[in-house]
Amino acid sequence: MASTTPASNTWIKPKLSMPSSRDLAYSSNSISLVKKQPNRQLPSINSSLQAPPILHFPKQSPNYQTPKTTTIPTSKPTTISYPKQESTNSSSSTTSPQWNLVQKAAAMALDAVESVLTKHELEHPLPKTADPRVQISGNFAPVPENPVSHSLPVTGKIPKCVQGVYVRNGANPLFEPTAGHHFFDGDGMVHAVQFKNGSASYACRFTETERLVQEKALGRPVFPKAIGELHGHSGIARLMLFYARGLFGLVDHSRGTGVANAGLVYFNNRLLAMSEDDLPYHVRVTPTGDLKTVGRFDFDGQLKSTMIAHPKLDPVSGELFALSYDVIQKPYLKYFRFSKNGEKSNDVEIPVEDPTMMHDFAITEKFVIIPDQQVVFKMSEMIRGGSPVVYDKNKVSRFGVLDKYAKDGEGLKWVEVPDCFCFHLWNAWEEPETDEIVVIGSCMTPPDSIFNECDEGLKSVLSEIRLNLKTGKSTRRAIIQKEEDQVNLEAGMVNRNKLGRKTRFAYLAIAEPWPKVSGFAKVDLFTGEVEKFIYGDNKFGGEPLFLPRDPNSKAEDDGYILAFVHNEKEWKSELQIVNAMTMKLEATVKLPTRVPYGFHGTFINAKDMANQA
């Protein structure tokens, strides 16, 4: 059974109502989420996140204690309290910085400028896409680290083939946002459920990025929030402040500024946590099921640029394929690969006119499929007071097809796919008989709705895109034809043993009511038929992970779906295991603490776990 904790370390459920002006003021023991501003008007919130909590973050110091365990009350208290915590697996020292007199004076001056800047920002309503009360409300709110809890309660029976560890990444800000904050801006935290002979354990730990380590040493956030803060003139000012701190040696941005909160891949005996703004971070799963950050990973000095959060692992060759993009200078986009032993190829420059939002791509047996779509970065927009993430309506989306082993971009073929924006691509394969590449993705409209506030509701349509290499033309169709079956499908996967090959099934999150996930859908990509699994009343989850029962199984859907699920009424979290063939619940693992909604995950089998680097 899971161990319990003293009442002093309990988590408290957020109040499900708009905060009053009195609630928004500082308390004597904690910092409330939004500072009290006499002339500030609260923005109207027209989304499923209409009930932001009052989050209480501690006044952090470098030397804080981690609670050994956490309990979740079933009553309905009014606030979430952040217990003081100290990471036990830091890869770097978090002692107080030793500054000289010049540095101390510079720090005081820059802090004063930042205080004035923040006060000015908070005199105006924040957009919903940058308002912390919207972005990290409810179960999007952060949690503290949780060391390993063993022998968790299990309802049903864990399948025998589920041996290893399920890990899932997510955004989890350690410190209170001082101004704007987007959900994607949070520090990376990995949640791990280890399975051994029908028993399960759970742990969650921050990925100790260089950014997090430096902020912990300072006791507060100082790195700019890429989406929530870097817009308009105030965004330019925050960048200047950040680089001024670097000039005086108060921070070191040369060691990376990323949060490593999005993707996870297990490659060459290493679990890598990734976000596209930095190098990956090597995270080790200990024999007990805990997590330890080894450090920023550059593939033994071979990788000298960022890597996107969705590299593709070829199930046959064992190679890893990846992209890197730059928003400031050319080349804006590069492609490279790693042998199964971790040897990197030379970079291949992909010619694009503007720095493009490049969150995902696809592979086939022979090719890489590179989307160049309508969401681009225009830093000049900040000078005009806007966001640098821009939906360029005049640009025509296109997909590039390049040989996987190309040494340059000469053989790249572009095929236009008008009015198409796929944040994620689920799979792709070749159909030689028609000279076509089939790409499966979720086409999202409006394309920039995740980053910029808009009145139009988000719509994500699972689509089949065909790229004809002979004619240079494309076609696109919605895979689900029945109107009653149409739902927003975002986050998920196909059988990873079939990646880059023709697949029949995809397992995707039902992102409704947006941005929550009420269940997942098993979609027949050939017929458009849909089978839905709903997590239950007041229960919401995230990305479904498909775990094949046997890599040699003839049935593509022979396996299990794993997903974290949270009960918003009881304020408890669990891991559900669903039979992918029958779509029936096989087992439920009760978790000792709340698991926030997050991003992407993977499964490391027991054999691979034993061979970790």
C-alpha positions as CSV (number, residue, x, y, z in Angstrom):
1,M,0.0,0.0,0.0
2,A,1.1,3.6,-0.5
3,S,2.4,5.4,2.5
4,T,0.7,8.4,4.0
5,T,2.0,11.7,5.2
6,P,1.5,14.2,8.0
7,A,-1.3,16.7,7.6
8,S,1.2,19.5,7.2
9,N,2.3,18.3,3.8
10,T,-1.2,17.7,2.3
11,W,-2.3,19.1,-1.0
12,I,-5.4,21.3,-1.1
13,K,-7.9,21.5,-3.9
14,P,-8.3,24.8,-5.8
15,K,-11.3,26.9,-5.2
16,L,-13.7,26.6,-8.2
17,S,-14.7,30.2,-8.5
18,M,-13.2,33.5,-9.7
19,P,-10.9,35.0,-7.1
20,S,-12.0,38.1,-5.3
21,S,-9.8,41.2,-5.0
22,R,-9.1,40.3,-1.4
23,D,-7.9,36.8,-2.5
24,L,-5.5,38.3,-5.0
25,A,-3.5,40.1,-2.3
26,Y,-0.3,38.8,-0.7
27,S,-0.8,36.6,2.3
28,S,1.8,36.6,5.1
29,N,3.0,33.1,4.4
30,S,2.8,32.7,0.7
31,I,2.7,34.6,-2.6
32,S,-0.6,34.6,-4.4
33,L,-0.7,34.1,-8.1
34,V,-1.5,37.6,-9.2
35,K,-0.4,40.7,-7.4
36,K,-3.2,43.1,-6.3
37,Q,-3.5,46.0,-8.8
38,P,-6.1,48.6,-7.9
39,N,-6.9,49.6,-11.6
40,R,-6.6,46.1,-13.1
41,Q,-9.6,44.4,-14.7
42,L,-9.9,40.7,-14.8
43,P,-10.2,39.3,-18.3
44,S,-13.3,37.4,-19.2
45,I,-12.6,33.7,-19.5
46,N,-14.6,31.8,-22.1
47,S,-13.1,28.4,-22.1
48,S,-13.4,25.2,-20.1
49,L,-10.8,26.7,-17.7
50,Q,-13.4,29.0,-16.1
51,A,-12.5,28.1,-12.5
52,P,-8.9,29.1,-11.8
53,P,-7.6,28.3,-8.4
54,I,-5.6,30.5,-6.0
55,L,-2.2,28.9,-6.2
56,H,0.2,29.5,-3.4
57,F,3.9,29.3,-4.2
58,P,6.4,29.7,-1.4
59,K,9.0,32.4,-1.3
60,Q,11.6,30.0,-2.6
61,S,15.1,29.7,-1.2
62,P,18.0,27.6,-2.5
63,N,17.9,25.2,0.4
64,Y,14.4,23.8,0.6
65,Q,13.2,20.4,1.9
66,T,11.3,17.8,-0.2
67,P,8.4,16.2,1.6
68,K,8.7,12.4,1.5
69,T,5.2,11.7,0.6
70,T,1.9,13.5,-0.3
71,T,-1.7,12.9,0.5
72,I,-4.8,14.0,-1.4
73,P,-7.8,15.0,0.7
74,T,-11.3,14.1,-0.7
75,S,-12.9,17.2,0.8
76,K,-13.0,20.5,-1.0
77,P,-10.6,23.0,0.6
78,T,-10.0,26.3,-1.0
79,T,-6.3,26.6,-2.0
80,I,-3.3,24.7,-3.3
81,S,-0.4,25.1,-1.0
82,Y,3.2,24.6,-2.2
83,P,5.3,22.8,0.5
84,K,9.0,23.7,0.5
85,Q,11.0,21.2,-1.4
86,E,14.6,20.4,-2.2
87,S,15.6,18.2,-5.2
88,T,17.6,15.2,-4.2
89,N,18.8,14.5,-7.7
90,S,20.3,17.9,-8.8
91,S,23.0,17.6,-11.4
92,S,24.5,21.0,-10.3
93,S,25.1,22.9,-7.1
94,T,22.3,25.2,-5.8
95,T,24.3,27.2,-3.3
96,S,23.8,30.9,-3.1
97,P,25.7,32.8,-5.8
98,Q,28.9,34.6,-4.6
99,W,28.8,38.0,-6.3
100,N,31.2,40.9,-6.1
101,L,30.2,44.5,-5.4
102,V,29.7,45.3,-9.1
103,Q,27.5,42.3,-9.6
104,K,25.5,43.0,-6.5
105,A,24.9,46.6,-7.6
106,A,24.0,45.4,-11.1
107,A,21.6,42.8,-9.7
108,M,19.8,45.5,-7.6
109,A,19.5,47.9,-10.5
110,L,18.2,45.2,-12.9
111,D,15.8,43.9,-10.3
112,A,14.4,47.4,-9.8
113,V,13.9,47.8,-13.6
114,E,12.2,44.4,-13.8
115,S,9.9,45.4,-10.9
116,V,8.8,48.6,-12.7
117,L,8.3,46.6,-16.0
118,T,6.2,43.9,-14.2
119,K,4.1,46.6,-12.5
120,H,3.5,48.3,-15.9
121,E,2.5,44.9,-17.5
122,L,0.0,44.1,-14.8
123,E,-1.8,47.4,-15.2
124,H,-3.4,45.9,-18.3
125,P,-5.4,42.7,-18.6
126,L,-3.4,39.7,-19.8
127,P,-4.7,37.7,-22.8
128,K,-6.0,34.2,-21.8
129,T,-2.9,32.7,-23.6
130,A,-0.6,34.5,-21.1
131,D,-2.8,34.7,-18.0
132,P,-1.5,32.3,-15.3
133,R,-5.0,32.1,-13.7
134,V,-6.1,30.5,-17.0
135,Q,-3.0,28.7,-18.1
136,I,-2.3,26.8,-14.9
137,S,-5.7,26.6,-13.3
138,G,-7.4,23.4,-12.0
139,N,-5.4,20.3,-12.8
140,F,-3.1,22.2,-15.0
141,A,-1.6,23.6,-11.8
142,P,1.9,22.4,-10.7
143,V,2.8,19.9,-8.1
144,P,5.9,19.3,-6.0
145,E,8.4,16.4,-6.6
146,N,7.3,13.1,-5.2
147,P,9.8,10.4,-4.2
148,V,9.0,6.8,-4.9
149,S,5.8,5.3,-3.5
150,H,5.8,1.5,-3.8
151,S,3.1,-1.1,-3.8
152,L,0.3,1.2,-5.0
153,P,-3.3,0.0,-4.8
154,V,-4.4,-1.7,-8.0
155,T,-8.0,-2.4,-9.2
156,G,-8.1,-5.3,-11.7
157,K,-5.0,-7.0,-12.9
158,I,-1.9,-5.5,-14.5
159,P,-1.2,-7.5,-17.8
160,K,1.9,-9.7,-17.6
161,C,3.5,-8.0,-20.6
162,V,3.5,-4.6,-18.8
163,Q,7.0,-4.8,-17.3
164,G,9.1,-1.7,-17.2
165,V,8.4,1.9,-16.6
166,Y,5.9,4.3,-18.2
167,V,7.2,7.9,-18.2
168,R,5.4,11.1,-19.2
169,N,6.6,14.6,-19.5
170,G,4.9,17.8,-18.6
171,A,5.1,21.5,-17.8
172,N,5.3,22.3,-14.1
173,P,6.6,25.7,-13.0
174,L,8.6,25.7,-9.9
175,F,8.2,29.4,-9.1
176,E,5.3,31.7,-9.2
177,P,4.9,33.5,-12.6
178,T,5.7,37.1,-12.0
179,A,3.8,38.3,-15.1
180,G,2.7,36.5,-18.3
181,H,2.8,32.7,-18.4
182,H,1.8,30.1,-21.0
183,F,1.2,26.5,-20.1
184,F,4.1,25.5,-22.4
185,D,6.5,27.7,-20.4
186,G,6.6,25.5,-17.3
187,D,9.6,23.7,-16.0
188,G,9.9,20.1,-17.2
189,M,8.7,17.3,-14.8
190,V,8.7,13.6,-15.6
191,H,6.1,11.3,-14.0
192,A,7.1,7.6,-13.8
193,V,5.1,4.5,-13.0
194,Q,7.3,1.4,-12.7
195,F,5.8,-2.1,-13.1
196,K,7.3,-5.2,-11.6
197,N,5.5,-8.5,-11.5
198,G,2.0,-7.1,-11.2
199,S,3.0,-4.4,-8.7
200,A,3.4,-0.6,-9.4
201,S,5.3,2.3,-8.0
202,Y,5.2,6.1,-8.7
203,A,7.6,9.0,-8.6
204,C,7.8,12.4,-10.2
205,R,10.8,14.7,-10.5
206,F,11.8,18.0,-12.1
207,T,14.3,17.6,-14.9
208,E,17.2,19.6,-13.6
209,T,17.8,21.8,-16.6
210,E,20.5,24.4,-16.5
211,R,17.7,27.0,-16.4
212,L,16.0,25.4,-13.4
213,V,19.3,24.9,-11.5
214,Q,20.3,28.6,-11.9
215,E,16.8,29.8,-10.9
216,K,16.8,27.6,-7.8
217,A,20.2,29.1,-6.9
218,L,18.8,32.6,-7.2
219,G,15.5,31.6,-5.5
220,R,13.2,33.1,-8.2
221,P,12.5,33.0,-11.9
222,V,14.8,35.1,-14.1
223,F,14.8,33.4,-17.5
224,P,12.2,34.9,-19.8
225,K,9.1,32.9,-20.6
226,A,9.2,32.1,-24.3
227,I,5.5,32.4,-25.0
228,G,4.0,34.1,-22.0
229,E,6.4,37.0,-21.7
230,L,8.2,37.5,-25.0
231,H,5.7,39.6,-26.8
232,G,5.5,43.4,-27.5
233,H,7.8,46.0,-26.2
234,S,7.8,44.4,-22.7
235,G,9.1,41.2,-24.3
236,I,12.0,43.1,-25.8
237,A,12.7,44.7,-22.5
238,R,12.7,41.4,-20.7
239,L,15.2,40.0,-23.3
240,M,17.4,43.0,-22.7
241,L,17.2,42.5,-19.0
242,F,18.1,38.8,-19.4
243,Y,21.1,39.5,-21.5
244,A,22.2,42.3,-19.2
245,R,22.2,39.8,-16.3
246,G,24.3,37.6,-18.5
247,L,26.7,40.4,-19.3
248,F,27.3,40.9,-15.5
249,G,27.7,37.2,-14.9
250,L,24.4,37.0,-12.9
251,V,23.1,34.2,-15.1
252,D,24.7,32.0,-17.8
253,H,22.6,31.4,-20.8
254,S,25.4,29.7,-22.7
255,R,24.6,26.5,-21.0
256,G,21.0,26.4,-22.3
257,T,17.7,28.1,-21.6
258,G,15.3,25.3,-22.3
259,V,12.7,23.6,-20.1
260,A,12.8,20.0,-21.4
261,N,9.1,19.7,-20.8
262,A,7.6,18.2,-24.0
263,G,8.9,15.0,-25.5
264,L,10.5,11.8,-24.2
265,V,12.4,9.2,-26.2
266,Y,14.5,6.2,-25.2
267,F,17.4,5.9,-27.5
268,N,20.9,4.3,-27.2
269,N,20.2,3.2,-23.6
270,R,19.2,6.8,-22.5
271,L,15.9,8.4,-21.6
272,L,16.0,11.9,-23.2
273,A,13.7,14.7,-22.1
274,M,13.2,17.4,-24.7
275,S,11.8,20.7,-25.7
276,E,12.7,22.3,-29.0
277,D,14.5,25.3,-27.4
278,D,17.5,23.4,-26.2
279,L,19.6,20.2,-26.3
280,P,18.0,17.1,-24.8
281,Y,18.5,16.2,-21.1
282,H,19.5,12.7,-20.0
283,V,17.3,11.4,-17.3
284,R,18.0,8.1,-15.6
285,V,15.4,5.8,-14.0
286,T,16.9,4.2,-10.9
287,P,16.3,0.6,-10.0
288,T,13.8,1.7,-7.3
289,G,11.8,3.6,-9.9
290,D,13.0,7.1,-9.0
291,L,14.3,9.6,-11.5
292,K,17.7,11.3,-11.6
293,T,18.8,14.0,-14.1
294,V,22.3,13.1,-15.4
295,G,22.6,16.3,-17.4
296,R,22.4,18.2,-20.7
297,F,23.2,15.7,-23.4
298,D,25.0,16.6,-26.6
299,F,25.7,13.1,-27.9
300,D,29.4,13.3,-26.8
301,G,29.9,16.7,-28.3
302,Q,28.3,15.9,-31.7
303,L,25.1,18.0,-31.2
304,K,25.8,21.7,-31.2
305,S,22.3,23.0,-31.8
306,T,18.8,22.5,-30.4
307,M,16.7,19.5,-31.2
308,I,12.9,19.4,-31.6
309,A,10.8,17.5,-29.1
310,H,9.6,14.8,-31.5
311,P,12.6,12.9,-33.0
312,K,11.6,9.8,-34.8
313,L,13.0,6.4,-33.8
314,D,12.9,3.9,-36.7
315,P,11.7,0.6,-35.4
316,V,13.6,-1.4,-38.0
317,S,17.0,0.3,-38.2
318,G,17.1,1.7,-34.7
319,E,18.2,5.1,-36.0
320,L,17.0,8.4,-34.6
321,F,16.0,11.1,-37.0
322,A,15.6,14.8,-35.9
323,L,15.3,18.4,-36.9
324,S,16.6,21.7,-35.4
325,Y,15.3,25.1,-36.0
326,D,16.6,28.6,-35.3
327,V,14.3,31.7,-35.0
328,I,17.1,34.3,-35.4
329,Q,19.6,33.3,-38.0
330,K,20.0,31.1,-41.1
331,P,20.0,28.3,-41.6
332,Y,16.5,28.4,-40.0
333,L,16.1,24.6,-40.3
334,K,18.4,21.6,-40.3
335,Y,17.9,17.9,-40.5
336,F,20.2,15.2,-39.1
337,R,20.1,11.6,-37.9
338,F,21.9,9.3,-35.4
339,S,23.0,5.7,-36.0
340,K,21.6,3.2,-33.5
341,N,25.0,3.6,-31.7
342,G,24.6,7.4,-31.4
343,E,26.8,8.6,-34.2
344,K,25.5,11.8,-35.7
345,S,25.4,12.6,-39.4
346,N,26.3,15.9,-40.9
347,D,23.6,18.6,-40.8
348,V,21.5,19.0,-43.9
349,E,20.2,22.5,-44.4
350,I,16.5,22.7,-45.3
351,P,15.8,25.9,-47.3
352,V,12.9,27.9,-45.8
353,E,12.3,31.6,-46.3
354,D,11.2,32.3,-42.7
355,P,11.9,30.6,-39.4
356,T,8.9,28.2,-39.1
357,M,7.2,26.7,-36.1
358,M,8.5,23.1,-36.4
359,H,7.1,21.0,-33.6
360,D,6.9,17.7,-35.4
361,F,7.6,15.8,-38.6
362,A,7.3,12.3,-40.0
363,I,9.4,9.5,-41.5
364,T,8.7,6.7,-43.9
365,E,10.9,3.7,-44.8
366,K,12.9,5.9,-47.3
367,F,12.0,9.5,-46.6
368,V,11.6,12.2,-44.0
369,I,8.5,14.4,-44.3
370,I,9.1,18.0,-43.3
371,P,6.2,20.4,-42.9
372,D,6.7,24.1,-43.7
373,Q,3.4,25.6,-42.5
374,Q,1.8,29.0,-41.9
375,V,2.8,29.6,-38.3
376,V,6.2,31.4,-38.4
377,F,8.4,33.5,-36.2
378,K,8.7,37.2,-36.9
379,M,10.7,38.9,-34.2
380,S,9.9,42.3,-35.9
381,E,6.3,41.9,-34.7
382,M,7.6,42.5,-31.1
383,I,8.7,46.0,-32.1
384,R,5.1,46.6,-33.3
385,G,3.8,45.4,-29.9
386,G,2.7,42.0,-31.0
387,S,3.7,38.3,-30.6
388,P,6.6,36.9,-32.5
389,V,4.6,33.8,-33.2
390,V,2.5,34.8,-36.3
391,Y,-0.1,33.1,-38.5
392,D,1.0,34.1,-42.0
393,K,-2.2,33.9,-44.0
394,N,-0.4,34.7,-47.2
395,K,1.9,31.7,-47.0
396,V,1.0,28.4,-48.6
397,S,1.7,25.4,-46.5
398,R,3.9,22.7,-48.0
399,F,5.5,19.4,-47.1
400,G,9.1,18.6,-48.0
401,V,10.1,15.0,-49.0
402,L,13.7,14.2,-48.6
403,D,15.7,11.0,-48.7
404,K,16.5,9.9,-45.1
405,Y,20.2,9.5,-46.0
406,A,20.6,12.6,-48.1
407,K,23.8,14.5,-47.6
408,D,22.4,17.8,-48.7
409,G,19.1,19.4,-49.6
410,E,19.5,19.1,-53.4
411,G,16.9,16.2,-53.7
412,L,14.3,17.9,-51.6
413,K,10.8,17.9,-53.2
414,W,8.2,20.4,-52.0
415,V,4.5,19.6,-52.3
416,E,2.0,22.4,-51.5
417,V,-0.9,21.6,-49.1
418,P,-2.9,24.8,-48.9
419,D,-4.6,25.9,-45.6
420,C,-3.0,23.1,-43.6
421,F,-1.5,23.3,-40.2
422,C,-0.7,20.1,-38.3
423,F,0.9,20.6,-34.9
424,H,1.4,16.8,-34.8
425,L,1.9,14.2,-37.5
426,W,1.0,10.6,-36.3
427,N,2.6,8.6,-39.1
428,A,3.5,8.5,-42.8
429,W,4.2,5.8,-45.4
430,E,4.9,5.2,-49.0
431,E,2.5,3.9,-51.6
432,P,4.8,3.1,-54.6
433,E,1.9,2.0,-56.8
434,T,0.6,5.6,-57.0
435,D,3.9,7.5,-56.4
436,E,2.3,8.9,-53.2
437,I,3.4,9.6,-49.7
438,V,0.5,9.2,-47.2
439,V,0.7,11.5,-44.1
440,I,-1.6,11.2,-41.1
441,G,-2.0,14.3,-39.0
442,S,-4.4,16.4,-37.1
443,C,-5.2,19.6,-39.0
444,M,-5.7,22.5,-36.6
445,T,-7.7,25.7,-37.1
446,P,-7.0,28.5,-36.3
447,P,-3.4,27.5,-36.7
448,D,-2.1,29.9,-34.0
449,S,-4.9,29.5,-31.5
450,I,-2.6,27.7,-29.0
451,F,-0.3,30.8,-28.9
452,N,-2.5,33.8,-29.6
453,E,-5.9,34.8,-28.3
454,C,-8.7,34.4,-30.8
455,D,-12.5,34.3,-30.7
456,E,-12.8,31.3,-33.0
457,G,-12.9,27.9,-31.2
458,L,-10.1,25.5,-31.9
459,K,-10.9,22.6,-34.3
460,S,-8.5,19.7,-34.8
461,V,-9.5,17.3,-37.7
462,L,-7.7,13.9,-38.1
463,S,-6.7,14.0,-41.8
464,E,-5.1,11.9,-44.5
465,I,-2.8,14.0,-46.7
466,R,-1.5,12.5,-49.9
467,L,1.6,13.9,-51.5
468,N,2.0,12.9,-55.2
469,L,5.7,12.8,-56.0
470,K,5.0,12.5,-59.8
471,T,2.6,15.4,-60.2
472,G,3.7,17.5,-57.3
473,K,0.1,17.9,-56.2
474,S,-1.6,17.0,-52.9
475,T,-5.0,15.9,-51.7
476,R,-6.5,16.1,-48.2
477,R,-9.5,14.5,-46.6
478,A,-11.0,14.0,-43.1
479,I,-10.6,10.4,-42.0
480,I,-13.7,10.4,-39.8
481,Q,-16.7,10.9,-42.2
482,K,-19.6,10.5,-39.8
483,E,-20.7,13.9,-38.4
484,E,-21.7,12.3,-35.1
485,D,-18.2,10.9,-34.6
486,Q,-16.3,14.1,-35.3
487,V,-14.2,15.2,-32.3
488,N,-11.0,17.1,-31.7
489,L,-8.2,14.5,-31.8
490,E,-4.9,15.7,-30.5
491,A,-2.0,13.9,-28.8
492,G,-1.5,10.2,-29.3
493,M,0.3,7.7,-31.4
494,V,0.3,4.6,-33.7
495,N,1.9,1.3,-32.8
496,R,5.5,2.3,-32.5
497,N,6.6,-0.9,-34.1
498,K,4.9,0.3,-37.3
499,L,6.2,3.9,-37.4
500,G,7.0,4.9,-41.0
501,R,5.0,1.9,-42.3
502,K,1.4,1.6,-43.3
503,T,-0.7,1.5,-40.2
504,R,-4.4,0.8,-39.7
505,F,-5.0,2.2,-36.2
506,A,-4.2,5.5,-34.4
507,Y,-4.9,6.1,-30.7
508,L,-5.6,9.8,-30.1
509,A,-6.8,12.0,-27.2
510,I,-10.4,13.3,-27.4
511,A,-9.5,16.9,-26.7
512,E,-13.0,17.9,-25.5
513,P,-14.0,20.0,-23.7
514,W,-10.9,21.8,-25.1
515,P,-8.3,22.0,-23.6
516,K,-9.2,19.0,-21.4
517,V,-9.1,15.4,-22.6
518,S,-12.2,13.3,-21.8
519,G,-11.0,10.0,-23.2
520,F,-9.3,8.6,-26.3
521,A,-10.3,7.3,-29.7
522,K,-9.1,4.2,-31.5
523,V,-9.5,5.3,-35.2
524,D,-9.5,2.9,-38.2
525,L,-7.4,5.0,-40.7
526,F,-8.8,2.9,-43.6
527,T,-12.5,3.0,-42.9
528,G,-12.8,6.0,-40.6
529,E,-14.6,4.0,-37.9
530,V,-14.1,5.2,-34.4
531,E,-14.2,3.4,-31.0
532,K,-14.2,5.8,-28.0
533,F,-13.1,5.1,-24.5
534,I,-14.3,7.7,-22.0
535,Y,-12.4,8.0,-18.8
536,G,-15.5,8.5,-16.6
537,D,-17.6,11.2,-14.9
538,N,-15.5,14.2,-13.9
539,K,-12.4,12.4,-15.1
540,F,-9.9,13.8,-17.6
541,G,-6.6,12.7,-18.9
542,G,-4.0,13.3,-21.6
543,E,-2.1,11.5,-24.3
544,P,-2.9,7.8,-24.6
545,L,0.2,5.6,-25.0
546,F,-0.1,2.4,-27.0
547,L,2.1,-0.4,-25.6
548,P,2.4,-3.5,-28.0
549,R,1.9,-6.8,-26.1
550,D,4.4,-8.5,-28.3
551,P,6.6,-6.9,-31.1
552,N,6.1,-10.1,-33.2
553,S,2.3,-10.1,-32.9
554,K,0.4,-10.2,-36.2
555,A,-2.4,-8.1,-34.9
556,E,-1.5,-4.4,-35.1
557,D,-3.8,-3.5,-32.2
558,D,-2.6,-6.3,-29.9
559,G,-1.6,-4.3,-26.9
560,Y,-2.6,-1.9,-24.2
561,I,-3.4,1.8,-23.8
562,L,-1.8,3.6,-20.8
563,A,-3.0,7.0,-19.7
564,F,-2.9,9.2,-16.6
565,V,-6.4,10.2,-15.5
566,H,-7.5,12.8,-12.9
567,N,-10.9,12.9,-11.1
568,E,-11.7,16.6,-10.8
569,K,-14.5,15.9,-8.2
570,E,-12.5,13.8,-5.8
571,W,-9.2,15.4,-6.7
572,K,-7.4,12.1,-7.1
573,S,-5.3,10.7,-10.0
574,E,-4.8,7.2,-11.4
575,L,-3.2,5.3,-14.2
576,Q,-5.7,3.4,-16.4
577,I,-4.7,0.4,-18.5
578,V,-7.1,-0.4,-21.3
579,N,-7.0,-3.4,-23.7
580,A,-6.6,-1.9,-27.2
581,M,-8.4,-4.8,-28.9
582,T,-11.5,-5.0,-26.7
583,M,-11.4,-1.3,-25.5
584,K,-12.1,-2.5,-22.0
585,L,-10.5,-1.3,-18.8
586,E,-8.1,-4.0,-17.5
587,A,-6.5,-2.3,-14.5
588,T,-6.4,1.0,-12.6
589,V,-3.4,2.1,-10.5
590,K,-4.3,4.5,-7.7
591,L,-1.6,7.2,-7.5
592,P,-0.4,8.8,-4.2
593,T,-0.5,12.3,-5.5
594,R,-2.2,14.5,-8.1
595,V,-0.8,14.2,-11.6
596,P,-1.3,17.4,-13.7
597,Y,-2.3,17.2,-17.3
598,G,0.8,17.1,-19.4
599,F,2.4,16.3,-22.7
600,H,4.1,13.3,-24.2
601,G,5.4,10.0,-22.9
602,T,7.0,6.6,-23.7
603,F,7.5,3.2,-22.2
604,I,10.8,1.6,-21.4
605,N,10.7,-2.2,-21.1
606,A,12.4,-4.0,-18.2
607,K,15.2,-5.3,-20.4
608,D,16.1,-1.8,-21.7
609,M,15.8,-0.5,-18.2
610,A,18.5,-2.9,-17.1
611,N,20.9,-1.7,-19.8
612,Q,20.6,2.0,-19.2
613,A,23.8,4.1,-19.7
